[in-house]
Amino acid sequence: MNLYNHFILEKWRKLFNTMEEKKINDFLNSKAKPPYSLGLLEDYGKKIMLLNGQLLTRLDAKHMVFASDNGICEEGVVIQNTDITRRQAENMCNNGATINQLCNFYGVNLEIHDVGIKAESNVIHQISKKSLGTKNFLKEPAMTQKEFDNVYTYGYNRVKKDNHYHVFSFGEMGIGNTTTSATVLGALTYPSININDLVGYGAFKDETVLARKKEVVNQMMDKKIYSLDAYEIVRLVGGFDIVAIMGAMKACSELKKPFVLDGYITTAALYALYKKDNSIIDYVIPSHCSREPGMKNVLKLMGLEDTPLNMNMALGEGSGAVMMIGLLKMFFYTINNMNNLSDL
């Protein structure tokens, strides 16, 4: 089922004012092009306007990167120095990372947030940290309930205070977060997806690390964490970046604001929310399918597997989501500057 057909389902009718929908349809169909000829761009553009309740002459977008460290790194699931989390987050604050250049190029407002970096950082936006990074979840819960609630609320409030934007997107920075994400998704999708199919290399190809990651994830499945509540699973084996993104996505749904989904880590956050309330999917715009092996299968469980961009990326930071916002901004520029059929 394509997105346009999805829009006209009864559950979408509850979200939108019927007269507003007609106005948007009339606007799009008045342009000097065949109806729906811009395909997914037209579908997504319509979704953004419907959720914002107005015709848009431009697209104002906000991208937030949540950075944190993961205690599971001490189990040999990464080859990088874990201090890279702090260094790269600070690099983002100094306009030196990939995500900076993408946001600069596409005109997307960018914020970097330290929600649990292991060391003190110079990141401007910081949670009031009670602990520096999560714990090693093979030995103890990754975070306490209080820590989970604190970080979730932080992500939630960051979106709530910026509700004038038309669309949001979220990224992450955290060495080891493909392991936390694979463990979260392993438990949440059990037994639909084979655990080993959810564990990939991450950013660097190393067979020893991959084997160790699979061992770690399977150890947690042996503890039957898949029988637990979705949020409890994230608390036990997830990362603060995942939790902050969950809060931010939840705020979008309450504000009826669309958000662009990025890669594997943000998909873990989304799927945890989806398991609690599948209406969260109404606010999602997919962007790309990363090269982590489990992502496409998890997206399929939510009906989001037909991603517009498939470029074998594994960068993180929300890079794919911002690229998608660039295409959406291009759509709004085009549709507002082209002639109407009546002008021909």
Short mmCIF file of the C-alpha atoms (twelve columns), coordinates in Angstrom:
data_MODEL
# 
_entry.id   MODEL 
# 
loop_
_atom_site.group_PDB 
_atom_site.id 
_atom_site.type_symbol 
_atom_site.label_atom_id 
_atom_site.label_alt_id 
_atom_site.label_comp_id 
_atom_site.label_asym_id 
_atom_site.label_seq_id 
_atom_site.Cartn_x 
_atom_site.Cartn_y 
_atom_site.Cartn_z 
_atom_site.pdbx_PDB_model_num 
ATOM 1   C CA . MET A 1   0.000   0.000   0.000   1 
ATOM 2   C CA . ASN A 2   1.460   3.357   -0.961  1 
ATOM 3   C CA . LEU A 3   1.470   6.316   1.390   1 
ATOM 4   C CA . TYR A 4   -1.299  8.173   -0.399  1 
ATOM 5   C CA . ASN A 5   -3.678  5.258   0.126   1 
ATOM 6   C CA . HIS A 6   -2.502  5.132   3.733   1 
ATOM 7   C CA . PHE A 7   -3.526  8.770   4.165   1 
ATOM 8   C CA . ILE A 8   -7.160  8.095   3.286   1 
ATOM 9   C CA . LEU A 9   -7.629  5.317   5.805   1 
ATOM 10  C CA . GLU A 10  -10.128 6.023   8.564   1 
ATOM 11  C CA . LYS A 11  -7.464  6.474   11.234  1 
ATOM 12  C CA . TRP A 12  -6.004  9.362   9.229   1 
ATOM 13  C CA . ARG A 13  -9.431  10.968  8.979   1 
ATOM 14  C CA . LYS A 14  -9.346  11.413  12.751  1 
ATOM 15  C CA . LEU A 15  -6.141  13.440  12.544  1 
ATOM 16  C CA . PHE A 16  -7.116  16.001  9.958   1 
ATOM 17  C CA . ASN A 17  -9.742  18.613  9.334   1 
ATOM 18  C CA . THR A 18  -11.657 17.534  6.198   1 
ATOM 19  C CA . MET A 19  -11.817 21.060  4.793   1 
ATOM 20  C CA . GLU A 20  -8.068  21.464  5.352   1 
ATOM 21  C CA . GLU A 21  -7.430  18.239  3.462   1 
ATOM 22  C CA . LYS A 22  -9.512  19.449  0.520   1 
ATOM 23  C CA . LYS A 23  -7.645  22.743  0.479   1 
ATOM 24  C CA . ILE A 24  -4.292  20.965  0.360   1 
ATOM 25  C CA . ASN A 25  -5.470  18.571  -2.355  1 
ATOM 26  C CA . ASP A 26  -6.769  21.480  -4.435  1 
ATOM 27  C CA . PHE A 27  -3.468  23.326  -3.973  1 
ATOM 28  C CA . LEU A 28  -1.343  20.368  -5.088  1 
ATOM 29  C CA . ASN A 29  -3.629  19.466  -7.993  1 
ATOM 30  C CA . SER A 30  -3.749  23.056  -9.266  1 
ATOM 31  C CA . LYS A 31  -0.041  22.963  -10.166 1 
ATOM 32  C CA . ALA A 32  1.303   22.541  -13.719 1 
ATOM 33  C CA . LYS A 33  1.989   18.821  -13.398 1 
ATOM 34  C CA . PRO A 34  0.011   15.577  -13.507 1 
ATOM 35  C CA . PRO A 35  -1.703  14.783  -10.167 1 
ATOM 36  C CA . TYR A 36  0.577   12.887  -7.746  1 
ATOM 37  C CA . SER A 37  3.362   12.811  -10.335 1 
ATOM 38  C CA . LEU A 38  5.969   13.720  -7.699  1 
ATOM 39  C CA . GLY A 39  5.217   10.427  -6.000  1 
ATOM 40  C CA . LEU A 40  6.523   10.000  -2.471  1 
ATOM 41  C CA . LEU A 41  7.617   13.637  -2.254  1 
ATOM 42  C CA . GLU A 42  4.034   14.672  -2.880  1 
ATOM 43  C CA . ASP A 43  2.746   12.140  -0.347  1 
ATOM 44  C CA . TYR A 44  5.196   13.286  2.319   1 
ATOM 45  C CA . GLY A 45  4.592   16.957  1.540   1 
ATOM 46  C CA . LYS A 46  0.875   16.430  1.937   1 
ATOM 47  C CA . LYS A 47  1.428   14.627  5.221   1 
ATOM 48  C CA . ILE A 48  3.535   17.487  6.575   1 
ATOM 49  C CA . MET A 49  0.930   20.084  5.589   1 
ATOM 50  C CA . LEU A 50  -1.942  18.028  6.988   1 
ATOM 51  C CA . LEU A 51  -0.199  17.530  10.316  1 
ATOM 52  C CA . ASN A 52  0.698   21.226  10.497  1 
ATOM 53  C CA . GLY A 53  -2.860  22.143  9.475   1 
ATOM 54  C CA . GLN A 54  -1.861  24.633  6.785   1 
ATOM 55  C CA . LEU A 55  -0.439  25.183  3.336   1 
ATOM 56  C CA . LEU A 56  3.305   25.760  3.637   1 
ATOM 57  C CA . THR A 57  5.399   28.089  1.532   1 
ATOM 58  C CA . ARG A 58  8.627   26.732  3.053   1 
ATOM 59  C CA . LEU A 59  9.728   23.968  5.411   1 
ATOM 60  C CA . ASP A 60  11.273  24.893  8.769   1 
ATOM 61  C CA . ALA A 61  13.111  21.875  10.201  1 
ATOM 62  C CA . LYS A 62  14.907  21.104  13.458  1 
ATOM 63  C CA . HIS A 63  17.476  18.328  13.885  1 
ATOM 64  C CA . MET A 64  18.658  17.201  17.314  1 
ATOM 65  C CA . VAL A 65  21.609  14.915  18.005  1 
ATOM 66  C CA . PHE A 66  21.670  13.149  21.380  1 
ATOM 67  C CA . ALA A 67  25.119  11.979  22.502  1 
ATOM 68  C CA . SER A 68  25.838  9.428   25.226  1 
ATOM 69  C CA . ASP A 69  28.209  6.618   26.157  1 
ATOM 70  C CA . ASN A 70  27.404  2.943   26.638  1 
ATOM 71  C CA . GLY A 71  28.785  0.755   29.407  1 
ATOM 72  C CA . ILE A 72  28.552  -2.360  27.253  1 
ATOM 73  C CA . CYS A 73  31.642  -1.120  25.372  1 
ATOM 74  C CA . GLU A 74  33.814  -2.713  28.057  1 
ATOM 75  C CA . GLU A 75  32.726  -6.126  26.712  1 
ATOM 76  C CA . GLY A 76  34.749  -5.813  23.504  1 
ATOM 77  C CA . VAL A 77  31.867  -4.886  21.209  1 
ATOM 78  C CA . VAL A 78  33.729  -1.943  19.635  1 
ATOM 79  C CA . ILE A 79  37.199  -1.318  18.244  1 
ATOM 80  C CA . GLN A 80  37.077  2.461   18.671  1 
ATOM 81  C CA . ASN A 81  38.301  4.470   21.627  1 
ATOM 82  C CA . THR A 82  35.124  5.285   23.555  1 
ATOM 83  C CA . ASP A 83  36.361  8.850   24.108  1 
ATOM 84  C CA . ILE A 84  35.326  9.458   20.493  1 
ATOM 85  C CA . THR A 85  31.760  10.026  21.711  1 
ATOM 86  C CA . ARG A 86  32.838  13.145  23.600  1 
ATOM 87  C CA . ARG A 87  35.301  14.304  20.966  1 
ATOM 88  C CA . GLN A 88  32.876  13.982  18.081  1 
ATOM 89  C CA . ALA A 89  30.022  15.618  20.011  1 
ATOM 90  C CA . GLU A 90  32.292  18.574  20.731  1 
ATOM 91  C CA . ASN A 91  33.369  18.548  17.075  1 
ATOM 92  C CA . MET A 92  29.698  18.897  16.138  1 
ATOM 93  C CA . CYS A 93  29.442  21.910  18.414  1 
ATOM 94  C CA . ASN A 94  32.399  23.384  16.529  1 
ATOM 95  C CA . ASN A 95  30.755  22.888  13.119  1 
ATOM 96  C CA . GLY A 96  33.261  20.207  12.149  1 
ATOM 97  C CA . ALA A 97  31.201  17.038  11.558  1 
ATOM 98  C CA . THR A 98  29.244  15.560  8.689   1 
ATOM 99  C CA . ILE A 99  25.934  16.475  10.276  1 
ATOM 100 C CA . ASN A 100 26.980  20.133  10.488  1 
ATOM 101 C CA . GLN A 101 27.701  20.334  6.792   1 
ATOM 102 C CA . LEU A 102 24.460  18.597  5.850   1 
ATOM 103 C CA . CYS A 103 22.426  20.917  8.065   1 
ATOM 104 C CA . ASN A 104 24.331  23.955  6.769   1 
ATOM 105 C CA . PHE A 105 23.715  22.943  3.162   1 
ATOM 106 C CA . TYR A 106 20.022  22.197  3.593   1 
ATOM 107 C CA . GLY A 107 19.245  25.028  6.008   1 
ATOM 108 C CA . VAL A 108 18.260  22.810  8.936   1 
ATOM 109 C CA . ASN A 109 18.497  24.111  12.502  1 
ATOM 110 C CA . LEU A 110 20.873  21.853  14.479  1 
ATOM 111 C CA . GLU A 111 21.314  21.230  18.193  1 
ATOM 112 C CA . ILE A 112 23.717  18.842  19.926  1 
ATOM 113 C CA . HIS A 113 22.750  17.430  23.331  1 
ATOM 114 C CA . ASP A 114 24.915  15.639  25.885  1 
ATOM 115 C CA . VAL A 115 22.510  13.217  27.581  1 
ATOM 116 C CA . GLY A 116 25.107  10.909  29.099  1 
ATOM 117 C CA . ILE A 117 28.645  11.256  27.776  1 
ATOM 118 C CA . LYS A 118 31.045  9.385   30.068  1 
ATOM 119 C CA . ALA A 119 33.291  12.407  30.664  1 
ATOM 120 C CA . GLU A 120 32.426  16.020  31.266  1 
ATOM 121 C CA . SER A 121 32.002  17.692  27.890  1 
ATOM 122 C CA . ASN A 122 31.886  21.150  26.346  1 
ATOM 123 C CA . VAL A 123 28.605  20.394  24.574  1 
ATOM 124 C CA . ILE A 124 26.374  23.452  25.006  1 
ATOM 125 C CA . HIS A 125 23.069  21.650  25.625  1 
ATOM 126 C CA . GLN A 126 23.368  19.208  28.503  1 
ATOM 127 C CA . ILE A 127 21.082  17.249  30.747  1 
ATOM 128 C CA . SER A 128 21.792  17.546  34.459  1 
ATOM 129 C CA . LYS A 129 23.778  14.303  34.526  1 
ATOM 130 C CA . LYS A 130 23.520  12.113  37.594  1 
ATOM 131 C CA . SER A 131 25.689  9.437   35.983  1 
ATOM 132 C CA . LEU A 132 28.272  9.492   33.224  1 
ATOM 133 C CA . GLY A 133 27.152  6.941   30.645  1 
ATOM 134 C CA . THR A 134 25.106  3.782   31.088  1 
ATOM 135 C CA . LYS A 135 26.246  0.673   32.961  1 
ATOM 136 C CA . ASN A 136 27.413  -2.615  31.444  1 
ATOM 137 C CA . PHE A 137 24.079  -4.354  30.935  1 
ATOM 138 C CA . LEU A 138 25.630  -7.826  31.148  1 
ATOM 139 C CA . LYS A 139 26.373  -7.063  34.804  1 
ATOM 140 C CA . GLU A 140 23.517  -4.756  35.846  1 
ATOM 141 C CA . PRO A 141 20.699  -2.689  34.334  1 
ATOM 142 C CA . ALA A 142 21.986  -0.092  31.891  1 
ATOM 143 C CA . MET A 143 20.167  2.630   33.827  1 
ATOM 144 C CA . THR A 144 17.917  3.140   36.814  1 
ATOM 145 C CA . GLN A 145 14.244  3.995   36.411  1 
ATOM 146 C CA . LYS A 146 14.996  7.518   37.602  1 
ATOM 147 C CA . GLU A 147 17.716  7.914   34.968  1 
ATOM 148 C CA . PHE A 148 15.387  6.596   32.258  1 
ATOM 149 C CA . ASP A 149 12.637  9.018   33.281  1 
ATOM 150 C CA . ASN A 150 15.051  11.947  33.505  1 
ATOM 151 C CA . VAL A 151 16.501  11.408  30.010  1 
ATOM 152 C CA . TYR A 152 13.113  10.610  28.424  1 
ATOM 153 C CA . THR A 153 11.666  13.817  29.855  1 
ATOM 154 C CA . TYR A 154 14.676  15.790  28.619  1 
ATOM 155 C CA . GLY A 155 14.154  14.638  25.024  1 
ATOM 156 C CA . TYR A 156 10.416  15.211  25.325  1 
ATOM 157 C CA . ASN A 157 10.812  18.773  26.601  1 
ATOM 158 C CA . ARG A 158 13.351  19.742  23.918  1 
ATOM 159 C CA . VAL A 159 10.711  19.175  21.241  1 
ATOM 160 C CA . LYS A 160 7.881   20.699  23.255  1 
ATOM 161 C CA . LYS A 161 9.719   24.008  23.547  1 
ATOM 162 C CA . ASP A 162 10.348  24.155  19.766  1 
ATOM 163 C CA . ASN A 163 6.841   23.401  18.543  1 
ATOM 164 C CA . HIS A 164 6.944   26.133  15.871  1 
ATOM 165 C CA . TYR A 165 8.981   23.902  13.526  1 
ATOM 166 C CA . HIS A 166 7.124   22.088  10.755  1 
ATOM 167 C CA . VAL A 167 9.180   18.883  10.978  1 
ATOM 168 C CA . PHE A 168 11.757  17.337  13.300  1 
ATOM 169 C CA . SER A 169 14.488  14.738  12.967  1 
ATOM 170 C CA . PHE A 170 16.786  13.052  15.451  1 
ATOM 171 C CA . GLY A 171 20.284  11.612  15.416  1 
ATOM 172 C CA . GLU A 172 22.736  10.150  17.898  1 
ATOM 173 C CA . MET A 173 26.387  9.926   18.773  1 
ATOM 174 C CA . GLY A 174 27.528  7.097   21.009  1 
ATOM 175 C CA . ILE A 175 30.214  4.462   20.580  1 
ATOM 176 C CA . GLY A 176 28.615  1.030   21.074  1 
ATOM 177 C CA . ASN A 177 25.066  2.041   20.233  1 
ATOM 178 C CA . THR A 178 24.592  -0.504  17.452  1 
ATOM 179 C CA . THR A 179 25.031  -3.147  20.182  1 
ATOM 180 C CA . THR A 180 22.487  -1.518  22.488  1 
ATOM 181 C CA . SER A 181 20.082  -1.096  19.573  1 
ATOM 182 C CA . ALA A 182 20.467  -4.701  18.411  1 
ATOM 183 C CA . THR A 183 19.826  -5.932  21.961  1 
ATOM 184 C CA . VAL A 184 16.755  -3.728  22.358  1 
ATOM 185 C CA . LEU A 185 15.391  -4.804  18.990  1 
ATOM 186 C CA . GLY A 186 16.282  -8.441  19.620  1 
ATOM 187 C CA . ALA A 187 14.046  -8.436  22.668  1 
ATOM 188 C CA . LEU A 188 11.284  -6.320  21.134  1 
ATOM 189 C CA . THR A 189 10.998  -8.386  17.934  1 
ATOM 190 C CA . TYR A 190 11.481  -11.838 19.482  1 
ATOM 191 C CA . PRO A 191 10.771  -14.354 17.971  1 
ATOM 192 C CA . SER A 192 9.836   -12.668 14.668  1 
ATOM 193 C CA . ILE A 193 13.436  -11.912 13.652  1 
ATOM 194 C CA . ASN A 194 16.452  -14.149 14.195  1 
ATOM 195 C CA . ILE A 195 18.738  -12.519 16.747  1 
ATOM 196 C CA . ASN A 196 21.869  -12.981 14.632  1 
ATOM 197 C CA . ASP A 197 20.171  -11.152 11.759  1 
ATOM 198 C CA . LEU A 198 19.849  -8.049  13.938  1 
ATOM 199 C CA . VAL A 199 23.555  -7.688  14.734  1 
ATOM 200 C CA . GLY A 200 25.802  -5.933  12.228  1 
ATOM 201 C CA . TYR A 201 29.293  -4.522  12.087  1 
ATOM 202 C CA . GLY A 202 28.364  -0.953  12.937  1 
ATOM 203 C CA . ALA A 203 30.643  1.666   11.426  1 
ATOM 204 C CA . PHE A 204 33.761  -0.570  11.190  1 
ATOM 205 C CA . LYS A 205 34.025  -4.088  9.755   1 
ATOM 206 C CA . ASP A 206 35.709  -6.431  12.213  1 
ATOM 207 C CA . GLU A 207 34.828  -10.129 12.434  1 
ATOM 208 C CA . THR A 208 36.003  -10.538 16.036  1 
ATOM 209 C CA . VAL A 209 33.882  -7.605  17.182  1 
ATOM 210 C CA . LEU A 210 30.863  -8.884  15.251  1 
ATOM 211 C CA . ALA A 211 31.138  -12.296 16.879  1 
ATOM 212 C CA . ARG A 212 31.386  -10.722 20.327  1 
ATOM 213 C CA . LYS A 213 28.358  -8.505  19.667  1 
ATOM 214 C CA . LYS A 214 26.312  -11.567 18.754  1 
ATOM 215 C CA . GLU A 215 27.451  -13.315 21.946  1 
ATOM 216 C CA . VAL A 216 26.409  -10.321 24.052  1 
ATOM 217 C CA . VAL A 217 22.965  -10.011 22.463  1 
ATOM 218 C CA . ASN A 218 22.302  -13.753 22.750  1 
ATOM 219 C CA . GLN A 219 23.345  -13.732 26.415  1 
ATOM 220 C CA . MET A 220 20.613  -11.194 27.129  1 
ATOM 221 C CA . MET A 221 18.056  -13.217 25.167  1 
ATOM 222 C CA . ASP A 222 18.969  -16.224 27.324  1 
ATOM 223 C CA . LYS A 223 17.771  -14.131 30.284  1 
ATOM 224 C CA . LYS A 224 14.348  -13.898 28.556  1 
ATOM 225 C CA . ILE A 225 14.247  -10.107 28.644  1 
ATOM 226 C CA . TYR A 226 11.904  -10.318 25.641  1 
ATOM 227 C CA . SER A 227 9.069   -11.124 28.052  1 
ATOM 228 C CA . LEU A 228 9.287   -7.662  29.612  1 
ATOM 229 C CA . ASP A 229 7.543   -4.361  28.868  1 
ATOM 230 C CA . ALA A 230 9.072   -2.412  25.951  1 
ATOM 231 C CA . TYR A 231 10.226  0.513   28.085  1 
ATOM 232 C CA . GLU A 232 11.678  -1.837  30.684  1 
ATOM 233 C CA . ILE A 233 13.694  -3.555  27.953  1 
ATOM 234 C CA . VAL A 234 15.162  -0.192  26.913  1 
ATOM 235 C CA . ARG A 235 15.961  0.627   30.551  1 
ATOM 236 C CA . LEU A 236 17.789  -2.668  31.032  1 
ATOM 237 C CA . VAL A 237 19.855  -2.823  27.823  1 
ATOM 238 C CA . GLY A 238 19.419  0.451   25.934  1 
ATOM 239 C CA . GLY A 239 21.318  3.712   25.829  1 
ATOM 240 C CA . PHE A 240 20.523  7.230   26.945  1 
ATOM 241 C CA . ASP A 241 20.536  8.332   23.300  1 
ATOM 242 C CA . ILE A 242 17.720  5.871   22.526  1 
ATOM 243 C CA . VAL A 243 15.729  7.045   25.540  1 
ATOM 244 C CA . ALA A 244 16.085  10.752  24.684  1 
ATOM 245 C CA . ILE A 245 14.969  10.059  21.107  1 
ATOM 246 C CA . MET A 246 11.962  8.148   22.422  1 
ATOM 247 C CA . GLY A 247 10.918  11.165  24.480  1 
ATOM 248 C CA . ALA A 248 11.431  13.497  21.527  1 
ATOM 249 C CA . MET A 249 9.369   11.300  19.191  1 
ATOM 250 C CA . LYS A 250 6.592   11.027  21.761  1 
ATOM 251 C CA . ALA A 251 6.458   14.826  22.020  1 
ATOM 252 C CA . CYS A 252 6.128   15.052  18.232  1 
ATOM 253 C CA . SER A 253 3.118   12.754  18.308  1 
ATOM 254 C CA . GLU A 254 1.450   14.806  21.034  1 
ATOM 255 C CA . LEU A 255 2.086   18.014  19.099  1 
ATOM 256 C CA . LYS A 256 0.904   16.295  15.883  1 
ATOM 257 C CA . LYS A 257 4.229   17.161  14.278  1 
ATOM 258 C CA . PRO A 258 5.885   14.851  11.737  1 
ATOM 259 C CA . PHE A 259 9.392   13.568  12.304  1 
ATOM 260 C CA . VAL A 260 11.843  12.029  9.853   1 
ATOM 261 C CA . LEU A 261 13.214  8.657   10.900  1 
ATOM 262 C CA . ASP A 262 16.947  8.083   10.515  1 
ATOM 263 C CA . GLY A 263 18.846  4.790   10.884  1 
ATOM 264 C CA . TYR A 264 19.198  1.796   13.183  1 
ATOM 265 C CA . ILE A 265 19.413  3.546   16.547  1 
ATOM 266 C CA . THR A 266 16.448  5.826   15.891  1 
ATOM 267 C CA . THR A 267 14.528  2.796   14.601  1 
ATOM 268 C CA . ALA A 268 15.140  1.079   17.953  1 
ATOM 269 C CA . ALA A 269 13.678  4.116   19.716  1 
ATOM 270 C CA . LEU A 270 10.680  4.197   17.384  1 
ATOM 271 C CA . TYR A 271 9.977   0.488   17.695  1 
ATOM 272 C CA . ALA A 272 9.946   0.692   21.498  1 
ATOM 273 C CA . LEU A 273 7.279   3.401   21.234  1 
ATOM 274 C CA . TYR A 274 5.435   1.425   18.548  1 
ATOM 275 C CA . LYS A 275 5.199   -1.631  20.801  1 
ATOM 276 C CA . LYS A 276 3.408   0.506   23.407  1 
ATOM 277 C CA . ASP A 277 1.204   2.478   20.998  1 
ATOM 278 C CA . ASN A 278 1.305   1.869   17.256  1 
ATOM 279 C CA . SER A 279 -0.337  5.244   16.515  1 
ATOM 280 C CA . ILE A 280 3.185   6.744   16.708  1 
ATOM 281 C CA . ILE A 281 3.610   5.550   13.119  1 
ATOM 282 C CA . ASP A 282 1.161   8.222   11.918  1 
ATOM 283 C CA . TYR A 283 3.824   10.887  12.488  1 
ATOM 284 C CA . VAL A 284 6.789   9.126   10.837  1 
ATOM 285 C CA . ILE A 285 8.431   9.994   7.528   1 
ATOM 286 C CA . PRO A 286 11.025  7.318   6.653   1 
ATOM 287 C CA . SER A 287 14.323  8.378   5.122   1 
ATOM 288 C CA . HIS A 288 16.811  5.572   4.482   1 
ATOM 289 C CA . CYS A 289 17.609  1.975   5.294   1 
ATOM 290 C CA . SER A 290 21.054  1.740   6.850   1 
ATOM 291 C CA . ARG A 291 23.402  -1.161  6.174   1 
ATOM 292 C CA . GLU A 292 22.752  -2.721  9.596   1 
ATOM 293 C CA . PRO A 293 21.241  -6.077  8.584   1 
ATOM 294 C CA . GLY A 294 18.209  -5.978  10.847  1 
ATOM 295 C CA . MET A 295 16.898  -2.564  9.909   1 
ATOM 296 C CA . LYS A 296 14.824  -3.475  6.872   1 
ATOM 297 C CA . ASN A 297 13.108  -6.319  8.724   1 
ATOM 298 C CA . VAL A 298 12.258  -4.100  11.683  1 
ATOM 299 C CA . LEU A 299 10.934  -1.388  9.368   1 
ATOM 300 C CA . LYS A 300 8.801   -4.052  7.671   1 
ATOM 301 C CA . LEU A 301 7.138   -4.884  10.985  1 
ATOM 302 C CA . MET A 302 5.910   -1.260  11.038  1 
ATOM 303 C CA . GLY A 303 5.054   -1.033  7.329   1 
ATOM 304 C CA . LEU A 304 7.954   1.368   6.668   1 
ATOM 305 C CA . GLU A 305 10.263  -0.825  4.597   1 
ATOM 306 C CA . ASP A 306 9.841   1.189   1.367   1 
ATOM 307 C CA . THR A 307 12.399  3.840   2.296   1 
ATOM 308 C CA . PRO A 308 13.110  6.538   -0.326  1 
ATOM 309 C CA . LEU A 309 16.897  6.509   0.183   1 
ATOM 310 C CA . ASN A 310 18.976  3.328   0.163   1 
ATOM 311 C CA . MET A 311 22.646  4.214   0.110   1 
ATOM 312 C CA . ASN A 312 24.306  1.595   2.347   1 
ATOM 313 C CA . MET A 313 25.084  4.234   4.972   1 
ATOM 314 C CA . ALA A 314 26.369  3.621   8.504   1 
ATOM 315 C CA . LEU A 315 27.404  7.106   9.577   1 
ATOM 316 C CA . GLY A 316 24.917  7.929   12.317  1 
ATOM 317 C CA . GLU A 317 24.328  11.484  13.565  1 
ATOM 318 C CA . GLY A 318 20.963  11.510  11.761  1 
ATOM 319 C CA . SER A 319 22.671  12.040  8.418   1 
ATOM 320 C CA . GLY A 320 20.116  10.127  6.351   1 
ATOM 321 C CA . ALA A 321 17.221  11.960  7.980   1 
ATOM 322 C CA . VAL A 322 18.703  15.364  7.144   1 
ATOM 323 C CA . MET A 323 19.274  14.281  3.544   1 
ATOM 324 C CA . MET A 324 15.562  13.420  3.403   1 
ATOM 325 C CA . ILE A 325 14.669  16.821  4.834   1 
ATOM 326 C CA . GLY A 326 16.739  18.332  2.024   1 
ATOM 327 C CA . LEU A 327 14.533  16.551  -0.511  1 
ATOM 328 C CA . LEU A 328 11.423  17.714  1.321   1 
ATOM 329 C CA . LYS A 329 12.649  21.318  1.336   1 
ATOM 330 C CA . MET A 330 13.275  20.978  -2.388  1 
ATOM 331 C CA . PHE A 331 9.684   19.772  -2.833  1 
ATOM 332 C CA . PHE A 332 8.210   22.749  -0.993  1 
ATOM 333 C CA . TYR A 333 10.385  25.168  -2.959  1 
ATOM 334 C CA . THR A 334 9.343   23.553  -6.236  1 
ATOM 335 C CA . ILE A 335 5.636   23.335  -5.530  1 
ATOM 336 C CA . ASN A 336 5.454   26.951  -4.387  1 
ATOM 337 C CA . ASN A 337 7.453   28.405  -7.294  1 
ATOM 338 C CA . MET A 338 6.004   26.513  -10.251 1 
ATOM 339 C CA . ASN A 339 3.096   27.815  -12.305 1 
ATOM 340 C CA . ASN A 340 -0.495  26.750  -11.916 1 
ATOM 341 C CA . LEU A 341 -2.326  24.909  -14.670 1 
ATOM 342 C CA . SER A 342 -4.505  27.990  -15.010 1 
ATOM 343 C CA . ASP A 343 -1.395  30.031  -15.963 1 
ATOM 344 C CA . LEU A 344 -0.670  27.936  -19.048 1 
# 
